[in-house]
Amino acid sequence: MRHMFFNFQGNAVFGVLAFLGFGFLELVAGVTALVLFARRKRRAARRVVIVSGASAGLYAAVLLVFSLASREQVAGRGDEKYFCEVDCHLAYSVVEVRESKSLGSGPSRVTARGLYRIVTMRVRFDPETTSVHRPQDMSLTPNPRCVRVLDGSGRIYPPDPAGERALEIAEGPSNPLTRSLLPGESYTTRLVFDLPEKVEYPRLLVTESDWITRLVIGHENSPLHRKTSFRLS
């Protein structure tokens, strides 16, 4: 049975609207304080600054409460992790994991320090998650993604560029994770990691790389928030 996971734990719309509302209020407060200082109304300006600081503290507290209440989730083979794009969702899943000591042939052949794991990942634009206000012929270009493998001790392994180049020469180019999609479309891509042969509990972690997501309530990139990863073993 296929399971669904999300890069948010909580309501994504609430998180985005709360962030936008908080940012707008802080901007208004900052402009108001500057105007009051310029008019030498320092007492009123200080009050605005105090209220602005208290609002920032409250927002940070809510952000951390959601993070501490989150839980680590691990998706199995075929399970999907949804990335919320506000008015639609992209679903990611691991469909195959291959192992090889070397990749390529001839001059392009490379040998792993440990063992290459070639992860085939499927990405699809789920048409069932599209807002009624979004045109069906409008493509979606996803935000930049960050991919890495974690092991049981928390060690991080980034993709192996030499292995990926050798695999592309041998099997053809792979799709980038930033490829645009229309509702209902999907594609597969390959990721190559050089992992220890006896690596314990390897998990693939795919997240958004935009720094702004760290400030969104409920987003897995927010401080201390647990992540949703894919089991590779």
N, C-alpha and C positions, 0 to 999 in steps of 0.2 A: 504494500500500500504506500502510495506516494504521500509525503508530508510536506507542508508548506511552512517556511520560516520567513522572517522579515528583518530588514536592517534597522527597523524601529521596533522597540518594545513599548507599546502604548499607541496612542492615536497620532499618526503622522501629521494629519491636517492640524490638530491642536498644537503640535510642536512647532510647525512652520508658522502658523498664525501668531502663536505666542512670541516667537522670535521676532517676527516682523513688527508686531505691536510694540514689543519692548524696545526695539531699535528706533522706531518712530518717536516714541515718548522720550527716549534719551536724547535724540537729536533736537526735538523741540525744547527740552529742558536746557540743553547746552546753548542753543541760540538765545533763549530767554535770559539765561544767566549772563551771557556776554552783553546783551542789550542793557540789562539792569546795571551791570558794572560800568558800562560806558556812560550811563546817565547818573552815575555816582549814587545809585540806590543799592549800596553794598549789603545792607541788612536783608533786603528782599532777595538779592542775588544769592546770598549765603543760604537762605531758606530753600531756594530752588536747588542749589547744589546738594544740600543735605537730603532733600526728598529724592533727588536723582540717585544719590549714593545708596539710600535705603532701598530704592526700587531695584538697583543692580544687585544688592545683597540678597533681596528676596528672590530674584530670578535665579541667582546662583544657587541658593538653597534648594529651590524646586528642581533645578537641573541635577544637583547631586542626589536628592531624594530618589528621583527616577532612576539614576544610575545605580545607586546602592540596592534598589529593589529589583534590578534586572537579574537575569540568570544566564549562564553560559549555555549555548545550544549547539549541538553537533548534528549536521544533516548527513544522512546516509546516501548510498548510491541511488541516484534517480530522484532524491528529494530536491525541492526547489527553494532557493533563497530569493525572495522578492526585494527589489530595490524600488523604493517609492520615488516617483518623479512628480509627485503632487497630484497631477491629473491622469496618471497612468502608471503602470508598473512593468519593470523588466524582471524576468525570472532566470536565475542561473542554476545550473545543475552539473554535477560531475557524472559523465557517462562512461568513462573508461580511464584506467590507470595502467600504463605499461612500464616495464622495467628493462633497462639495457645498460651494459657496462660501457658501451661506446655508441656513437652516433655518426652517421655519414660514412663516406668511403673515400679512398684515395687521399689527396692532399687536404680535403675538408674533414677528414675523420678526426674526432676528438674522443678522449677517454675520460670518464668521470673519476674524480678523486675517491668517491664512494660508489654510488650507483645512481644512474639517471632514472628519474620518475617522470614519465611523459603523461601529463594530465589532459584529457580531452574534455572540454567544458562546452555545454550547450547554453546559448543565450537566446531567449525568445521574448518578444513583445506580446504580452498577454492581452488580447483584445477585450477580454471580459472585465478588465480593470480600467478601461478607458472612460474618462468623463464624457457625459452626453454633450458637453460643450466643445469637445476636442474633435476637429475634423478627422475622418477616417483616412484621408489621404495625406495627413501631415506626418512627416517622419520625425523620429526622436533621435537626437544625438546625445548619448549618455554623458554624464559627468566623468571626469578621469577616474580610473580605478587604481587601487593599490593591491597587488597580489603578493603573497608570501606564504611559506609553509612554517608551521610551528610544530615542535616536537613535545614530548611529554614533560620535559624539563623547562620549557619556555624558550628554547633557543629558536632564533628566527633564520630562515633560509630564503633569500630572494631568488627570483628566476635566474637561470644560468644563461648569460648571453651567448657564450660559445656553443653550448648545446643547442640553443634555439636556432642559431645560424646554420649549424650543421644539419639540423632536422629540416630546415627550410630548403636547403640545397638538395637534400635527398627526397623530400616528399612534397615540395612546393610551399609557397608562402602561406602563413596562417592569418586568419582574420584578427584585426586589432579589437580590443575590448571597447574602443570608442566608435565602432562602426555604427552608422545610422540604421534605424529599422522603422518599418511601417507596422501598424497593428496587424498581428497575426504572423509576421515574419520571424524567422529564427536563423541561427547559424551556429557552427561549432568552431572552436579555436583550440590551439594546443599551447600548453605551458610546460616548460622544461625546468626541472629542479635537480641539482646535484646534491643528493642526501646521503648520509652514512648508510652503509648496507644494512646495519641492524638498528636503524632509527626506530625509536619507540613512540607509538601513538602519533603518527604524522597527521596533521590537519591542514587543509588549505583554507586560507583566510582571504576573502575578497571584500574590500571595503571601498568607500568613496575616499578620494584623496584631497578634496577641497577642504581647506582649513576651517571654513565657516561652519561646516557640519558639527564641529566640536562644541558649538554654542547652541545647538538645537536640542530642546528637551526631548528625551526618549530616543535620540539617535545613538546608534552603537559607537559612534566616534566621540561622543561626549565623555568628559573625564570620569574615569572609574567604571564606565559602562562595560558590561560583559559583552562578548562578541558571539556571532553565529558563524561557525566554520563548517567545512566539509571533511568528513572522515576519508582518509586515503588508504588506510590499511585494510 
